[in-house]
Amino acid sequence: MRVKNYKAFVENFFILFLGATTSFSLPPYNYWLLNFLTFSLLFIILFINKLKNPKIFFLYGYIFGFGYFISSLYWIPLSLVYDENFKFLIPIAIIIIPGFLSLFFALAFLIFKIFFDQNRIFANILIFSLVLGFMEYLRGMILSGFPWNLFAFSFSANLEFLQINSQIGVYAFNTFLITIFVLPAMFFLKNKKIDFYGLVFVLALILSNYIYGYVKLQNFKNLKAEDLTSEIKILSTNIPISRFYSNSDDEQILIKLINLSNPTPDEKILFIWPEGIIPNTNLKSLKNEYEYLFEQSFSKNHKIILGVNDDEKKNEEKIFYNTFSVIDNKVNVVFKYNKNKLVPFGEFLPLENILSKFGLKSLTNNYQSYSSGTERNLFNDIDNSKIKILPLICYEIIYSGQLSEDNNYDFIVNLSEDGWFGDSIGPHQHFAHTIFRSIEYGKYTLRSANNGISAVVDPSGSIIDKININNEGAISIKKMTNVDKTLFSIYGNKIYYLIILLYIFLIFSFKKLKNE
């Protein structure tokens, strides 16, 4: 009995190790070759234990997921160190968040066990990829969704392979990659000839995908860039997150932002400032208290995009918004968008009426929870006809297929505050989503971050210019290349449902084919 328990312990620890090792395939490391080893070994373990109770498979999935998420999301609790009221939650958050997300993997492994085919290895690979990929999709949807660290992000630096995302999106790509990562297991398991037909089929798809990506990138480079009617200047700042918990001098912060902007009076410029950069000032007080600063520094040729708090009265109750605002040189509001997707505990406190009695509140708002906006409207700069913007605040950029039904815009503008996660891997993971959204929607993404990565990313996912973490400065874009609407931007995740049907068709096909 002791020997049996020891073997089970070693096996479970090894699966935990495989999950943790897989996390190093993600940004900023991008050691994607590791996935071929970890996924193949994992699949071999599942195959060897194919006769065991389904509950064991559930446990395997949970352990693998826990190793993966506790290693790749260790930085989330760092946001709790800034507020004394939340410090006691740090040990809980370290365990609870990976523990909850691991349930999706556990369910995937359980479903895989239920549909396991004793005779067809390649069919089993397809089943495993399909159910795990689908659970990753559900993870991005359920309870507002958290599609962070999909396996697909391991390829964020390999643009040739990523171009297919413009057609099928990241969830389908993620499922396809799982299939590829498991393939080496076939060489260590007893195969039938038909299984190797499947191997050849997938290898042909890999080669085709690379050729498609290479050609698409070359075609984009050959397109003619057009001058914008206005320069767009993106600021990157390094202002400490402690400003949220002190009486920070917002005037000094504004002066710093103005100096970084370095406005030229006679040139048309649209400035993009980060999210929440002046925490003690809202949209109304910005004009009342600091109009003189903007009027003496900017001209009528200038507009400024910034993330700032706003409030209004609704049914005799004062409600607050995290707002993407566009102002002119006299701080007149030209456009505003209230953030739709709020961060639990960061921007709103679930069960606020109860938890607030224990001294808890949202991290980024000292008043009360933010309220979410109801729609994501576009900003159309009338003075600059070539500048139509889809506004996104912070982690709204992570939601593939959920940005906007209106595709009539030129730029995705993402304002962010990444300082909550310090100099960790978190800001790098956050930035990776920018590359995928640009490719999926065929748009330029302009990202302005405080304590994070600010960048200009073109529709092919190439980084035109960027400012790294802990650096300050400004980068500009003066030209843009128009591309046709991508298939994904038109149909969104409906395409993923077709990929699911394709997988199901292939599974049944390989099950029915007779061995020669």
N, C-alpha and C positions, 0 to 999 in steps of 0.2 A: 504493500500500500504506500509506504514511504517513497519507494522508487517511482511509483506511478505519479504521486503528487509532485515529486521533484521534477519529473519530465514535463508535467503540465506547467509548472512554474517557469521552467526554462523556456518552454515553447511560448508562453504568454509574454514573458519578458522580451523574447526575440521579436515577437510581433510588435510590441511597444517600441522597440528599437527601430524596426523597419518604418513605422509611422513617423517617428522623430527624424529619422534620416531623410525620409521623403520631403520633409519641410525645407531642407536645404536646396531643393530644386527651385524654390521660389525666389523672387527678388528679396534682397539685393544680390544673392549668391548666384542664382540661375544655374546651378549644377544639375541640369536636366538629365544628364546621362545616368544619374543616380536612380531615376525612376525605372529604368529598364531592369536594374538589379532588384530594387525593393519590391516592385509590383510582381516581377516574375517569381521571386522567392515566396512572396505572400501567396500567389496563386498555387504554387507547388505545395505549400503547406495545406491549403484548403483542399487540394486534390488528394493528397495523402490521407487526409482526415474525412474524406467524403462520406464515410459510413457513420460518422458520429452524429449525435443528437443535434437537431437544428439550433438548440439553445447554445451549443458550443460555438456555432458559426456566428450567432448574435454576439457572443462574448468576444470572439476574434475581431469582429468589425468594430466593436466598441473600443477595444484595446488599441487597435491600429489607429482609429480616429483620435483617441485621446492623446496618443503619442504625437500624432501629426499636428493637432491643434494647440496642445500645451507648449509645443516647441515653436510654432509659427505665430501664436497670438499671445505670447507671454507679455507683450508690451501694453495690452489693453488696460490692465490694472494700474499702469503708471499714471493714468489720468486721475487716479484717486488720491495720489500723494499730496496734491496741492490744497486739499480741503480737509481740515481736521475731522469734520463730520463723517467723512467717507473712508478714513484710513482703516477703520476696523473691518471694512468690507474687502480689503485687498486680498487676504488669504482666501476668502470665499470666492471672489471673482476669478482668482487664478485657477480654481478647480471647477466652479459652476459653468463658466462659459465653454471651456473645452468639453466638459462633461455633457452639456446639452447638445452641442454640435455633433458630438460623437454618436449620438443616437441615430442620426441619419445614416452613418456608415454601418452601424449595427443592424438597422433594418434592411439595408442593401444586402449585406452578407446573408441575413436570414432568408430573404426572398431568393437570393442566388441558390441557397441550399435547397429550397423547395423545388426549384425548376432545374436542378442539376441533372445533367445527362451523363449516364455512366459510360457511354460509348463514344461520344464525340467531343474531343478536346477543343477544337476550334469553335464549335457551337457553344461550349461552356465559356470560352473567352468572350464571345459576343454577348451572352447572357450577363456575365459579370460586368462588362463594360456598360451595357444598357441600364441595368438596375442601379449601379453606382453613379453613373452619369445622371440618371433621372433623379436620384436622391439629392445630388448636388444642385439640380435645378429646383427641387422643392425647398432646399435650404435657402435659396435665393428669393423665395416667395412667401413662405409661411411666417406668420407673426411679424409682418413688415419686411422680412427677408434679410439675410446677411450673406450675400454671395461673395464673401471674401476668401481669397486664397484657393480658388479653383485650381486644379492641376494644370490647366491651360496656361496659367501665368508663368509657369516655368519656361515657356518659350517667348517671353516678352521681349527678349533681345534678338530673336530670330525672325526678322521681318518677312523673309520669303515664305516661311511656313504660316505666318499669321494672316496673309492676304485673303485666305479662304473665309475668314471671319466676315468679310464684306458681303459674302453670299449666305452663309449659314449661321453666323453668330457664335458667341463664345461657348454656349451650352452644348451645341452640337460638336464644336471643335473639341471641347473638353471630353466628351464621350468617345470621340474618335481617338484622342490621345491615350486614353486608358487602354483601348484595344491595342494600340501600338506598344505601349509599355509592357503589356503582359506577354506579347508574342515570343520573347526569348524562352519562356517556360516550355514552349512546344518542343524545344530541342532536348529537354531533360525528362519528358514524359513519353509514355508509349503512345505513339501516334498511328493513325491509319492514313492511307494515302490521300484520302479526301481532305484530311486536315491540312496537308501541305498545299493543296489547291487553295485553301483559304489563306494560307500564309502568302502565297504568290499573289493572290488578289489584293491583300492589304499592302504588300510591298509596291505593287503597281500604283495603288492609290497614293502612297507616300511620294513616289517619284512624280506622279502627275501633279500633286499638290505643290511640290517644290517648283516644278517647271511653270505652273500657273502663277505662283507668287513671284518668281523671278521676272517673267514677262510683264506682269502687272506693274512691278516696280520700275522696270525700264520704260514702259509706256508712260508712266506718271512723270518720270524725269524729263521725257521729251515734250511734255505739254508746255505751252507758253504761259508764263505767269503774267498777270495783269496788275497794274498799279492800283492801289486802293485810293479812294478819294480822301482818306485821312490816315495818318500814321496811328498805329495802336501800340501803346507802350505799357508793358506789364511790369509791375513792381514786385520785388521779393524783399521781405523784411525779416529781421531777427529780433523782434521785440519780445521780452520775456513774458511767459504766460502768467507770471505773478501779478501782472497788471489787473487781472480779474479779481484779485483779493486784496488790493490796496487802493489808496486814493491816488491813482496814477494821474500824472499831469497830461491830460489829453491834448492840451495846446502844444506841448513839446513834441508829442507824438505826431501831431498834424504838421508841425514845422519840419520834422524829420521826413515825413512822407512827401511834403512839397519839395524839399531839397533833393530827394531821390528822383522825383518826377522831372525836375529841371525843365519846367515848361518854357517853350519858345513862343512868345506872344503872336507872331505872324503865321505860325504853322498850325494847320488843323490836326489836333491830336486827341485821341480817346485814351484816357489813362485808366488802368485797371489796378485797383488796390485790393489787398487781401480781405478776408472775412474777419469781422469782430475786432478790428484793429484799434478802435477807440471805445473801450467797454463802458465808460461812464457817460457817454454821449449818445443820445438817440437821434433819430432823423429830424425831429422838430427842434431840439436844442442845438443841433449842428448849425442850423441857419441862424437861430437867435443869438448864439454865443460866438460863432466863428465865421460869420459871413465876411467880415472884414479881411480875414486871412486869405480866403479864396479869391475875393475880389481884387486884392492887391497882388496876388501871385499868378492867377490865371486870367485868360482873356475870353472873349466871346467865341473864339475858335476852339475852345476846349470843353470837354465833358469828362466827368470822373465817374467811374463805376466803383462802388465800395460796398462791403457788407456791414450793415449797421442795424441796431435794434429800432423797431418801430412799434407804436401802440395805437389802439383805438378803443372806443367804448362800444360795447355790443350788449344789448339788453341790460343796461346799467352796470355792466361789469367791464373793467379794464382788461384787455387782453393784449398780449405781446407777440411780436413776430420777429424772426430772424430774416432780415430783408436784404435782397439784392437791389441796390438803388443806383440810379443814374441821375447825377446832378449837373447843373451848369456852373459857371464861375461865380454866380450869385447864390448858390446853394438852393436854387429852385429845383424841385423834383421833376425830372423829365419822364422817369419811368421807375416803377418798383415792382418787385416780385417777392412774394412771401414764400419762404421755404416750405415745400410740400412734405418731404421725407425728413422727419425729425429723429434724432438719436435718443433712444431710451436712456434715462439717467443723465445723459449729457445735456439734452435740450428740453426734455420733459420727464417728469417723475411719474412712472406708472403708479396707479392707486394713490395719487397725491393726497387726497383727503385723509388717508390713513397714515401713510409713511411720513408726511410732513409733521405729524404729531411727535415723531421720534427724532425730529431735528434734521431730517433729510430734505434735500432740495435738488433741483437740477444743477449740474456743474457750471454751466456757462451763463446762467441768468439768475441774478440775486433776487429778482422780484417774485416770480412764480414760473411755472412751466410755460414755454412758448406754445402758441397755437399754430397749427399747420395751415398753410394756404390751400386753396381748393383747386387751383389750376396753375399750369405753367405757361404763361403767355410769353410771346416773343418780343424782344426789343428791336424796333425798326428805326434806325437813326435817319430821320427825314433829310437832314443836312448832308448825310453821307450814304447815298443810296446803295452802296455795295456792302454796307455793314448791317447785317441782320443777325441778331444774337439769340441763342437759346441759353437762358440763365440757369446755372446749377450752383448750389452752395454745398461745399464740403463733400460729404459722402454720397450725395445724390448721383455722383458720377459713376458709382459702382453698379447701378441697376441697368443691366443690358436689356434692351427691348422695352424699356419703360420711360424713356426720356421725353418723347413728344410724338403725337400723331401728326403734327404739322411739320413737314420736312423742308419748309420754305425758309431756310436760314443759311447763313454762311459760316458762322462760328459758334462753337460751344465755348462758353466762358465759365470757368470753374473757379470760384473763390474758396479758399480753404485756410483753416488754422490747424496746423499739424503739431503745434508746440505741446499739446497735451501728452504726446507720446515720446517726448525727448529725442535724444540722438539714438533712436533704436531702429529696428528694421521696419517699423510701422509706416513711417512716411514714404519709404521706398515702395512698399506694397500698395499704398494708396495711389501713388503716382502711376503704377503699372496699369491701372484701370483706364487712365487717360489714353494710353496707346491703343487699347482695345476699342474704346468708344470711337476714337477717330477713324479707325479702319472700318468698324461696323457701319458707321453712318456716313462715311466719306466726307468728313468735315474737318476743318482745322479746330483744334482745341487749344484755348489760351488759358493757362493756369497761373493764378497768382496766389502764392501761399506765404503765410508767415511761419517761420521755423520749419519750412518744408521745401519741396522742389517746385520751383516756378519754371514754366517752359512754354514754348510754342511747338505743337505737334501737328504735322501736316496730315492730309487724308490717307497717306500710305502708312502712317504710324511712325514716320521718321521724325526724330527730334531736331528741329531746325536750330533751336537755341534753348539753353536752360541755365538756371542758377541753382546750384546745389544747396543742400541743407546747411544752415548756420552761416550762409553768405547773404549779403545784401546787394541790391543793385537794380538795374532796369534793363529789359530786353525789348526789342521792337519788331514789329512786322509791318512792312510797307507794300508787299506784293502778295498775291494769292493766286492759286491755280484752281480753276473750277473743274470739278469732275462730275460725271453722271451720277444720278441717284443709285445707291447700292440696292441690291435685292433685299438685304436685311433691313435697310431703312424703310422699305415699303411694306414688308410683311412681318418684320419682327420675329418673335419666337414661334410664330405659326410654322416657320421653316423647321424648327426643332422637332415639332410634332411629326413632320414628314420623315425626318431622320429616324425617329423612333419606329415609325412604320417600316422603314427600310431595314432596320436592325431586326425587327420581328420577322420580316420576310426572309432575310438571310439565315436566321436561326432555324426556321422551319425548313428552308431549302437544304441546309447542310445536315439536318437531322434525317431528311427523307432520302437524300442521295445514297445509293448503295456503294459499298466499298468495292473497288475493282480488284 
